[in-house]
Protein backbone atom coordinates (compact mmCIF):
# COMPACT_ATOMS: atom_id res chain seq x y z
CA UNK A 1 0.00 0.00 0.00
CA UNK A 2 1.25 3.47 -0.89
CA UNK A 3 1.11 6.20 1.73
CA UNK A 4 1.31 9.98 1.79
CA UNK A 5 4.91 9.55 2.96
CA UNK A 6 5.86 7.55 -0.16
CA UNK A 7 4.62 10.30 -2.47
CA UNK A 8 6.11 13.06 -0.34
CA UNK A 9 9.51 11.32 -0.44
CA UNK A 10 9.35 11.13 -4.25
CA UNK A 11 8.43 14.81 -4.49
CA UNK A 12 11.25 15.76 -2.10
CA UNK A 13 13.69 14.11 -4.51
CA UNK A 14 12.02 15.40 -7.67
CA UNK A 15 11.95 19.01 -6.39
CA UNK A 16 14.44 19.20 -3.48
CA UNK A 17 13.18 21.59 -0.78
CA UNK A 18 16.69 23.12 -0.68
CA UNK A 19 15.81 24.80 -3.98
CA UNK A 20 12.85 26.65 -2.44
CA UNK A 21 13.11 30.35 -1.69
CA UNK A 22 13.69 31.23 1.99
CA UNK A 23 10.24 32.86 2.29
CA UNK A 24 8.42 29.85 0.88
CA UNK A 25 6.43 27.07 2.59
CA UNK A 26 7.07 23.75 0.85
CA UNK A 27 6.70 20.05 1.59
CA UNK A 28 3.91 18.16 3.33
CA UNK A 29 1.78 20.93 4.84
CA UNK A 30 -1.37 19.07 5.95
CA UNK A 31 -2.00 15.43 6.73
CA UNK A 32 -0.78 12.16 8.24
CA UNK A 33 2.25 10.69 6.42
CA UNK A 34 1.16 7.15 7.29
CA UNK A 35 -2.28 7.34 5.68
CA UNK A 36 -2.67 5.19 2.55
CA UNK A 37 -3.49 6.91 -0.72
CA UNK A 38 -5.34 5.69 -3.80
CA UNK A 39 -6.05 8.99 -5.58
CA UNK A 40 -3.84 12.05 -6.05
CA UNK A 41 -4.75 15.34 -7.70
CA UNK A 42 -2.35 18.09 -8.76
CA UNK A 43 -3.44 21.70 -9.11
CA UNK A 44 -1.96 25.15 -9.41
CA UNK A 45 -3.89 26.52 -6.43
CA UNK A 46 -6.29 25.14 -3.84
CA UNK A 47 -9.48 27.05 -4.64
CA UNK A 48 -13.09 26.32 -3.67
CA UNK A 49 -13.45 24.58 -7.05
CA UNK A 50 -10.33 22.41 -6.89
CA UNK A 51 -10.90 21.62 -3.20
CA UNK A 52 -14.45 20.46 -3.88
CA UNK A 53 -13.20 18.36 -6.78
CA UNK A 54 -10.74 16.65 -4.42
CA UNK A 55 -13.48 16.00 -1.87
CA UNK A 56 -15.98 14.76 -4.48
CA UNK A 57 -13.40 12.42 -6.03
CA UNK A 58 -12.21 11.13 -2.62
CA UNK A 59 -8.64 12.29 -3.18
CA UNK A 60 -6.15 11.31 -0.50
CA UNK A 61 -3.50 13.88 -1.42
CA UNK A 62 -3.53 17.21 -3.25
CA UNK A 63 -0.20 18.29 -4.73
CA UNK A 64 -0.69 22.03 -5.15
CA UNK A 65 1.89 24.36 -6.64
CA UNK A 66 0.86 27.30 -4.46
CA UNK A 67 1.06 26.40 -0.75
CA UNK A 68 -1.91 26.15 1.59
CA UNK A 69 -1.32 27.33 4.20
CA UNK A 70 1.28 29.76 2.91
CA UNK A 71 1.92 31.98 5.93
CA UNK A 72 1.91 31.12 9.63
CA UNK A 73 -1.67 30.37 10.67
CA UNK A 74 -2.92 31.03 14.21
CA UNK A 75 -6.44 29.74 13.70
CA UNK A 76 -8.39 27.65 11.21
CA UNK A 77 -12.04 28.64 11.04
CA UNK A 78 -14.64 28.88 8.30
CA UNK A 79 -14.65 32.67 8.68
CA UNK A 80 -11.83 33.06 6.13
CA UNK A 81 -11.42 31.56 2.65
CA UNK A 82 -8.20 29.70 3.52
CA UNK A 83 -9.60 28.56 6.85
CA UNK A 84 -12.74 27.21 5.19
CA UNK A 85 -10.71 25.37 2.55
CA UNK A 86 -8.44 23.81 5.15
CA UNK A 87 -11.32 22.88 7.46
CA UNK A 88 -13.24 21.14 4.68
CA UNK A 89 -10.19 19.29 3.33
CA UNK A 90 -9.08 18.14 6.77
CA UNK A 91 -12.58 16.90 7.57
CA UNK A 92 -12.52 14.92 4.31
CA UNK A 93 -9.11 13.43 5.10
CA UNK A 94 -7.29 15.18 2.24
CA UNK A 95 -3.57 15.81 2.74
CA UNK A 96 -1.74 18.72 1.07
CA UNK A 97 1.78 18.84 -0.35
CA UNK A 98 3.32 21.87 -2.09
CA UNK A 99 6.65 21.95 -3.99
CA UNK A 100 6.18 25.60 -5.14
CA UNK A 101 9.48 27.41 -5.77
CA UNK A 102 11.43 24.15 -5.43
CA UNK A 103 9.45 22.89 -8.43
CA UNK A 104 10.05 26.19 -10.25
CA UNK A 105 13.81 25.60 -9.99
CA UNK A 106 14.06 21.79 -10.18
CA UNK A 107 15.99 19.90 -12.83
CA UNK A 108 12.70 18.94 -14.51
CA UNK A 109 10.80 21.88 -13.04
CA UNK A 110 8.61 24.55 -14.56
CA UNK A 111 11.32 26.96 -15.69
CA UNK A 112 13.37 24.18 -17.24
CA UNK A 113 10.28 22.98 -19.11
CA UNK A 114 9.70 26.55 -20.32
CA UNK A 115 13.16 26.93 -21.84
CA UNK A 116 12.96 23.45 -23.35
CA UNK A 117 9.56 24.19 -24.86
CA UNK A 118 10.84 27.46 -26.32
CA UNK A 119 13.90 25.77 -27.81
CA UNK A 120 16.62 27.60 -25.87
CA UNK A 121 20.24 26.38 -25.92
CA UNK A 122 23.10 26.66 -23.41
CA UNK A 123 20.60 26.96 -20.57
CA UNK A 124 21.65 28.03 -17.06
CA UNK A 125 19.91 29.40 -13.95
CA UNK A 126 19.52 33.16 -13.64
CA UNK A 127 20.38 32.93 -9.95
CA UNK A 128 22.46 29.80 -9.18
CA UNK A 129 21.82 27.87 -5.99
CA UNK A 130 24.09 28.63 -3.03
CA UNK A 131 24.22 24.97 -1.91
CA UNK A 132 27.67 24.38 -3.38
CA UNK A 133 28.79 20.77 -3.53
CA UNK A 134 25.34 19.26 -3.02
CA UNK A 135 24.78 16.88 -5.98
CA UNK A 136 20.99 17.10 -5.64
CA UNK A 137 20.99 20.79 -6.56
CA UNK A 138 24.33 21.33 -8.35
CA UNK A 139 23.90 23.45 -11.47
CA UNK A 140 20.39 24.51 -10.50
CA UNK A 141 18.85 27.72 -9.20
CA UNK A 142 16.06 30.23 -9.78
CA UNK A 143 14.88 31.13 -13.27
CA UNK A 144 16.54 30.07 -16.51
CA UNK A 145 18.13 31.80 -19.49
CA UNK A 146 19.61 30.67 -22.76
CA UNK A 147 20.15 31.58 -26.39
CA UNK A 148 17.88 31.00 -29.33
CA UNK A 149 19.20 28.72 -32.09
CA UNK A 150 18.87 31.72 -34.41
CA UNK A 151 17.91 35.35 -33.76
CA UNK A 152 14.17 36.04 -33.85
CA UNK A 153 12.13 39.20 -33.80
CA UNK A 154 10.18 39.85 -30.63
CA UNK A 155 7.01 39.18 -32.65
CA UNK A 156 8.34 35.74 -33.59
CA UNK A 157 9.19 35.01 -29.96
CA UNK A 158 5.63 35.93 -28.98
CA UNK A 159 4.28 33.47 -31.54
CA UNK A 160 6.48 30.72 -30.11
CA UNK A 161 5.40 31.51 -26.53
CA UNK A 162 1.71 31.49 -27.46
CA UNK A 163 2.07 28.16 -29.24
CA UNK A 164 3.89 26.46 -26.37
CA UNK A 165 1.62 27.79 -23.61
CA UNK A 166 -1.51 27.34 -25.76
CA UNK A 167 -2.71 30.90 -25.25
CA UNK A 168 -4.10 33.47 -27.64
CA UNK A 169 -3.17 36.73 -25.92
CA UNK A 170 -0.42 38.16 -23.73
CA UNK A 171 1.13 41.49 -22.79
CA UNK A 172 4.45 42.77 -24.09
CA UNK A 173 6.84 45.66 -23.55
CA UNK A 174 9.13 46.57 -26.43
CA UNK A 175 9.07 47.03 -30.22
CA UNK A 176 7.90 43.89 -32.04
CA UNK A 177 10.71 44.16 -34.60
CA UNK A 178 13.38 44.04 -31.89
CA UNK A 179 15.90 41.24 -32.45
CA UNK A 180 16.06 38.68 -29.63
CA UNK A 181 19.08 36.41 -29.32
CA UNK A 182 19.00 35.54 -25.62
CA UNK A 183 15.88 34.99 -23.52
CA UNK A 184 15.30 34.65 -19.76
CA UNK A 185 12.28 32.93 -18.22
CA UNK A 186 10.84 32.96 -14.71
CA UNK A 187 7.37 31.54 -14.19
CA UNK A 188 4.62 33.14 -12.13
CA UNK A 189 5.20 36.60 -10.71
CA UNK A 190 8.90 37.23 -11.21
CA UNK A 191 9.61 40.79 -12.29
CA UNK A 192 12.57 40.84 -9.87
CA UNK A 193 14.52 38.84 -12.47
CA UNK A 194 14.48 41.71 -14.97
CA UNK A 195 17.75 43.31 -13.80
CA UNK A 196 19.67 40.01 -13.35
CA UNK A 197 18.49 38.87 -16.79
CA UNK A 198 19.64 42.12 -18.39
CA UNK A 199 23.04 41.83 -16.69
CA UNK A 200 23.38 38.35 -18.18
CA UNK A 201 22.92 39.82 -21.65
CA UNK A 202 19.32 38.77 -22.21
CA UNK A 203 17.32 41.04 -24.49
CA UNK A 204 14.01 39.70 -23.16
CA UNK A 205 12.40 38.29 -20.00
CA UNK A 206 9.34 36.04 -20.09
CA UNK A 207 7.30 35.83 -16.90
CA UNK A 208 3.66 35.59 -15.88
CA UNK A 209 2.99 38.97 -14.32
CA UNK A 210 4.80 41.88 -12.70
CA UNK A 211 4.37 45.38 -11.29
CA UNK A 212 3.59 48.34 -13.55
CA UNK A 213 6.84 50.04 -12.53
CA UNK A 214 8.83 46.97 -13.55
CA UNK A 215 7.28 47.33 -17.00
CA UNK A 216 8.40 50.97 -17.04
CA UNK A 217 11.90 49.88 -16.03
CA UNK A 218 11.97 47.36 -18.87
CA UNK A 219 10.98 50.04 -21.36
CA UNK A 220 13.52 52.52 -20.01
CA UNK A 221 16.38 50.01 -20.14
CA UNK A 222 15.49 48.63 -23.56
CA UNK A 223 14.70 45.15 -22.26
CA UNK A 224 11.76 43.39 -23.86
CA UNK A 225 9.25 41.96 -21.37
CA UNK A 226 6.64 39.29 -22.08
CA UNK A 227 3.81 38.82 -19.58
CA UNK A 228 1.97 35.60 -20.47
CA UNK A 229 -0.14 35.37 -17.32
CA UNK A 230 0.59 33.74 -13.96
CA UNK A 231 -1.78 30.86 -14.67
CA UNK A 232 -0.45 30.14 -18.15
CA UNK A 233 3.21 30.05 -17.13
CA UNK A 234 2.60 27.55 -14.33
CA UNK A 235 -0.55 25.49 -14.96
CA UNK A 236 1.13 23.39 -17.69
CA UNK A 237 3.73 22.48 -15.07
CA UNK A 238 1.25 20.87 -12.68
CA UNK A 239 -0.17 18.91 -15.62
CA UNK A 240 3.36 17.65 -16.33
CA UNK A 241 3.80 16.86 -12.63
CA UNK A 242 0.70 14.66 -12.74
CA UNK A 243 2.37 12.75 -15.60
CA UNK A 244 5.55 12.33 -13.53
CA UNK A 245 3.57 11.00 -10.58
CA UNK A 246 1.61 8.57 -12.77
CA UNK A 247 4.88 7.12 -14.06
CA UNK A 248 6.28 6.81 -10.54
CA UNK A 249 3.10 5.34 -8.99
CA UNK A 250 1.22 3.30 -11.65
CA UNK A 251 -1.26 1.75 -9.16
CA UNK A 252 -2.67 5.16 -8.23
CA UNK A 253 -5.25 7.28 -10.03
CA UNK A 254 -3.54 10.63 -10.58
CA UNK A 255 -4.73 13.65 -12.54
CA UNK A 256 -4.46 17.43 -12.80
CA UNK A 257 -7.52 19.28 -11.52
CA UNK A 258 -10.21 19.53 -14.15
CA UNK A 259 -12.15 22.29 -12.41
CA UNK A 260 -9.59 25.01 -11.74
CA UNK A 261 -9.52 27.92 -14.16
CA UNK A 262 -7.62 31.14 -14.66
CA UNK A 263 -9.62 33.79 -12.74
CA UNK A 264 -8.42 36.44 -15.20
CA UNK A 265 -10.29 36.61 -18.48
CA UNK A 266 -8.49 37.98 -21.52
CA UNK A 267 -10.52 39.81 -24.19
Secondary structure, 3 states (H helix, E strand, C coil): CCEHHHHHHHHHHHCCHHHCCCCCCCEEEECCCCCECCEEEEECCCCHHHHHHHHHCCCCEEEECCCCCCCCCCCCCCCCHHHHHHHHHHHCCCEEEECHHHHHHCCCCHHHHHHHHCCEEEEECCEECCCCCCCCCCCCEECEEEEEEEEEEHHHHHHHHHHHHCCCCCEEECCCCCEEEEEEEEEEECCCHHHHHHHCCCCEEEEEECCHHHHHHHHHHCCEEEECCHHHHHHHHHHHHHHHHHHHCCCCEEEECCCCCCCCCCC
